[in-house]
Structures are given as structure tokens and as C-alpha cells.
Amino acid sequence: MSFKKIVVLFVFISFLSNCKSEEYATENPKIIPIPNALTINEGYFLFDRTIGISYDDTFKVSGDFLRKYLQKGSTTKLTNSNDIEFKLDDTIENPEGYQLDIQPYKIIISAKTDQGAFYAVQTLRQLLPPEFENGSFSEENTSIQCMTITDAPQFQYRGMHLDVGRHMFSVDFIKQYIDALALLKMNTFHWHLTEDQGWRIEIKTYPKLQDIAAYRDETLIGHYSDQPHQFDGKRYGGFYTQEEVKTIVAYAQARHVTVIPEIELPGHAQAAISAYPNLGCTGEQVDVVTKWGVFEHIYCSKEETFEFLEDVLDEVITLFPSEYIHIGGDEAPKTNWKTCDQCQNRIKEEGLKDEHELQNYFITRIETYLNSKGKKIIGWDEILEGGLAPNATVMSWRGTKGAIEAAKQKHNVIMTPTSHCYFDYYQSTNPDEPTAIGGFLPLKKVYDFNPIPPELPASASKYILGAQANIWTEYMPTEDQVEYMAFPRMLAMSEVVWSKNDNKDYLDFVKRVEHFNKRLDILDINYANHLYEIEGELISEGNKNYYQLSTTLDDKTIYYTTDGSLVNLLSSVYEKQILITDNTKIKAAVFDIEKRLGTVFSETINYHKAIGKKITINKTAHQSYSGSGPEGLINGISGSDSRYGDKEWLGFWGEDIEIVVDLGEDIELHSVETRFYNGNGQWIYAPNEIKIEFILNDGSRATDKINIKSQDNKTLANINYKFVTSKKMDIKVNTIILKIPNYGIIPDGKQGAGQKAWTFIDEIIIN
């Protein structure tokens, strides 16, 4: 018996002696993503000063990774014994699956492929102290509870995206980003390399892409909605050399991460056109874009454009061994195509109906070229417009409609809807959050995402390859901010795409996140910690209204006040719902035994006459902007003055809506107030007018119109309707109906031109 085995046996016997007659104490390990099957066994494996690792070339990547990790992370001396043994197991069905068997004297990693073994190593990594991540572990030894884990991913495509066009990040940071993906068993890095605001990859055939397209003269300061626009006056840009790209791709391969490059076409091409104006329809000299949005200068469909793109793709193909090349295909305004002689001639020559079919021609031609080079394409769901290219994989971002359509046509689909996968959205309602593009995507909403749309026929679900979260960097100028927006939501997404649904539990997940944060600290990854934030909700029960506070961690205590003060915060422990009978200002915070955790929660409740009443809306709010549902419009809580995507604003895309507030009785009314968000840069437009209708106590109806167009230049369009009668009397009303027509199609020259406008409405205050 080896010295290690004697030590392990001693530890195990000592443990049993300490337990005496009590049951064997166990605790499930806090692994992310949660494994499919885990059994706790008796005993511990002891990591001490010497550990042997045994593997052959079948498991070279995974074995080498573990060897380097242990060497870097501790003072452990590695030997050639088989304390940790890699075994080939052809009976494991999923090529990315594995079994990790931790015994008192041995750890066995069984897998069918190196990739499966690599994921076993990542699980083992999370069972070791976090200090192994940076070499600060200094103890003589550490032990791992014995267990057996049998695991495999739910989806074959598990991705994270990073936009380096709007803001660019160092090679070292890209590697760290890939490291995080590998730790979380994600296998695809979607690298968004070209944009209107900058071209980020060296193409040797076209040097002006590096000299001109890679740099913009200045960058927008603040949010796009802030008017007037201001700029920093600083030249910004850069690009990755082909040698740097090769280094990053090799680094990813050593972690079983596939890098998929994105070369945008036909839209998001103004940077390239700034370098080579002949690629556009007008031939005019344009600048690399200095602000955010969608722009009309897109690639022309003439032959020299295709020659350029084929040359570019030829160089890209040699750098990326991935099966796929992402060709974009999204947000391509057809304005210039409509007036371009060459594009109109192309439409006639090819027998196309319109510019949408011209886009299909454009995408299909590029796909045919890439197929001839042994590559397949991925495109955003706009590639469905005008017909889908024959072998294309669709990346569905505008909801699930495109995914369902493509899957029914037997095309592969990757799910990345804005509602659950856009990590550039705010993740908290805290007013101190860093500036983001908008929206609201908290951790729980990411975690609750199911990549297979419920309305998709079961026979078509096999075409859903998986899902991906996207990080668009308009408002992320630094690497710290990218990390802040990515974590911990990346943890949730990893569990969405890896773990089986019946294994998932959000309350358990957040406890594992709290534990995992220690590892992020050691890795020096900047993350958003909203675990200790409080959620508030107005609850109506019978004729009474209550305010409910909650936090996701059940071992913490909430203290609160109802007068808006912090002085007496520790005097009231939250134990039950708070009865609300008047205007109320709530302050609350989460505490553990020692101190306050997280930020102070604040909520102001405007107690008006519609609170707790019945409300219906003829259309369902968009799933990305569903707020607190229809009831959220009469819960006494107004949305943010600067964010349209929080829990209170409701968003509707291109739809006329009718809101009915049934007061349930005849009530004297004096006013109706509400407001609309009017952030045109985000395609959000207040209606030009609304109709308001009242059903009076005598059954009659009164209607009126409210003009809003006069508030076009304001970000918030406020409505304050006062009742006016010919007699000195109060009006008694039992029902209020708001008819709100959508603004319509966004006009040319505006962001989102040609698209349907969004309508966002806030609290309806009735007094």
C-alpha cells in the first residue's frame, strides 16, 4: 500500500471515528453547470504533495490541461503514477460526455473523446479550492469527497459571442474570455470582427482595411438617446493581425473551443466602404461610423463587390478551421439598393421580385462560394427574408419566429433571442448600473430560457443545435465592463445549454453562483453581484393591496422601513407582506449576521384608484419587454426615467394596442396620467395621438383624443388628462379604455428606417 493510500485510509477512519454513530455527512458539490447525475460516496481522495496523472495521446489536450493546471495552481509534484487515470470508454454515447469517478485512492476519468475528458477535468477543477486558479494555494493538502458523476451536454452548440467592432479588446483578454468558456463547458466562441464602426481583422490583399477601415475619428459619448450627440474627439481603432488570430484560434483549440468568425454582409459594411468606396452603391467617400445604429451604406450587388468578399473570405478560411463562417445578413437597409442602377439591373437579370430577394441572392451566392471551399454559413434570422439559402444555419435573434420557420424547413438553428440572450441589456434595476443599451435581462430570466420553443413541433426540435449569448459592446469600452455584463449571466447560460431541464433549480443555482464567485475573485474576473438585491412586487388579495419583498438566498435577513428613511432600517425585520393603504416609500436591504450585503432597495408607491383593479390588453407585450405584465401598468410603481426595459415599462413592436381598466365600481375621477418612451435611436416612438374612452355610471360613453405629436423632441411623452365638465360635478366612471395606435413605419433617414416602430408605455395613474 502506497503512502498516499495509507494517508487516505487514516483520514477516512478518523472521519468515521468523529462521526461515531451519526449518519455519514454529505454535501452536494456546487458545480456549474450542474451535472446530469451525481452520486455521493463514502470517503475522500487526498490531494497532497505528490499526484500522478496517467493518460495517452487520446487524451492529450485534456491530460496536458490538467497537468499544467495542477502545476500552476499548487506546489504538488506530479509523478507518472496513476492516481488520476484517463480511460477510453466507447460505450459513452455522447462524444462530449464523461464519467468522473472519485474513489478514496484514485480518480478515474472515462470518456469517448478528448473533448469529453476535457469537460471532466473542468468539473474536477471546480471540486478543488479556488486558490488553485492563481497558484495561491499553500496548504499541505486538500481533499475531495468521493463521488461518481455521469454527465453530457443537452445541446451540441453552446456559445458566447463578443463584438470587437464597436470596441476592441486585447489578445490576452480574448484568451481569458475563452478560458471562461472552457471552464463552463461552452464550446463555441463567435467572434464578431467587422462592423460599421471598425474592421478588426487583417486582410493582406486589401491593406486599406487596416489603414482606414480599422479606425474611426471619434466615438459617441454617453447614450445614443442623449441629445444633442457629443463625441470624444479621439481617434479609436486597431485590428488583429493574422498571426494574432492564429494564436487565438490555437489557444481555443487547446480548450476544445471552436472560434467562428463573423464577416458582416451585405449590411454593417460602412467601415469597409470607407476604405473602398467602390464597394457601395453610390461610390461616394464615407467615413467609418462614429456612433451606434444601423446605416444605409451597405455592399452593392455588383461583381467587384463579390470579388472583394471572395478574396476576404479566402484569407479568413485559412485562419479559421471551423466548420462554419458567420456572414451576418442582419439589419441591411435597402434604401441605396432601391435607387442603384446596378442593383436594379441585378434584380431584372436574375428574375428577382424585389430587394428582399436580392438579399437572398447575395447570401446564397456567398454561401455557394463558401460551400465550394468546404465551409457552411451561419446568418442572423434576416437571411430568411426573400427565401433561405439552401444549406444555411439560422441564428434566431428577433424572437423565436425565425427559428420555428427555419426548423420547419429542416434548417439548423441556433437560438439567441434578445429576450434571454442579449447580455448588453441591463441586468438590474439599480440606478447605479453602468450605462447599457437598454432592455432588462436579469439572471433568473437567462436561467429560465428554454432553447426549444414550446410551439415547435417535436419532430423539428432536432434542428435546434443549441443557444448562444451575445455581448454587443457599444456601451462597453473596457474589458472590466465586458466581464461585468457577462458574469454571472454566462454561468446561467452555460447551465441552459448543458444541463437537463429536470436537474435545474434556480434557488439552488444562485447558491452555487455565490460559491462560484469566490473562484471569479481569484481569477480576477469582474462580475455583477446582484445576489443580495431585493425584489419587490405589489400583490392584490381581495380588496387589499400588499407589497412583497424577497431575495433569492433564503439564509439571509431583510430589514425595511416604510417612511423612506434609513435611520431605523434595522428596527423592522421583514417577515410578511406589507399592507399598503396610502402613498408609501419603502427602503430595504439584505443582511447576514455581520453586515449589510448588496445595495439598498428603494421603491415609491403612488397609491391611486386603479391599483388592484382589473386590466386587460388586446395584445401581448414583446417577450423582451414584458415588464410585470399588464398588472404592472396599474401597480402604483412608475418605470425608470431613463430605461425603457425595466420591470414597469411594457413594450409592443409594431402593434396597435387597446388597454381596458375595469374599476369594478363607479368611482369619481379627476385625471388620467401615463407616459410613453420616445427614444427614436432605439426605434421607439410615442404615438402621434391616443383615444381615451370612458364608460360612465349611467352606461353612456364619452371619448376624447389626446395629441402627443407636439412632444416629438422629448424622450418622455407625458399624458395628463384632466376631466372638464360643464357643471360643477365629479364624473363617476367604471371603465377606462385607452386606444393607442402604433407610430407606424420608421421614416427614411432615421435609425431603423423601414422597420416597425416600438411603443413603450408606463404606469397608468388614475385619480
Secondary structure, 3 states (H helix, E strand, C coil): CCHHHHHHHHHHHHHHHHHCCCCCCCCCCCCCCCCCEEEEEEEEEEECCEEEEECCHHHHHHHHHHHHHHHHHCCCEEEEEEEEEEEECCCCCCCCCEEEEECCCCEEEEECCHHHHHHHHHHHHHHCCHHHHCCCCCCCCEEEEEEEEEECCCCCEEEEEEECCCCCCCHHHHHHHHHHHHHCCCCEEEEECEECCEECECCCCCCHHHHHHCEECCCEECCCCCCCCEECCCCEECCECHHHHHHHHHHHHCCCCEEEEEEEECCCCHHHHHHCHHHCCCCCCCCCCCCCCCCCCCCCCCHHHHHHHHHHHHHHHHHCCCCEEEEECCCCCCHHHHHCHHHHHHHHHCCCCCHHHHHHHHHHHHHHHHHHCCCEEEEEHHHHCCCCCCCCEEEECCCCHHHHHHHHCCCCEEECCHHHHECCEECCCCCCCCCCCEEECCHHHHHCCCCCCCCCCHHHHHHEEEEEEECCCCCCCCHHHHHHHHCCHHHHHHHHHHCCHHHCCHHHHHHHHHHHHHHHHHCCCCCCCCCCCCEEEEEEECCEEEEEEECCCCCCEEEEECECCCCCHHHCECCCCEEECCCEEEEEEEECCCCEEEEEEEEEECCCCCCCCEEEECCCCCHHHCCCCHHHHHCCCCCCCCCCCCCCCEEEECCCEEEEEEEEEEEEECEEEEEEECCHHHCECCCCEEEEEEEECCCCEEEEEEECHHHCCCCEEEEEEECCCCCCCCEEEEEEEEEECCCCECCCCCCCCCCECEEEECCCEEC
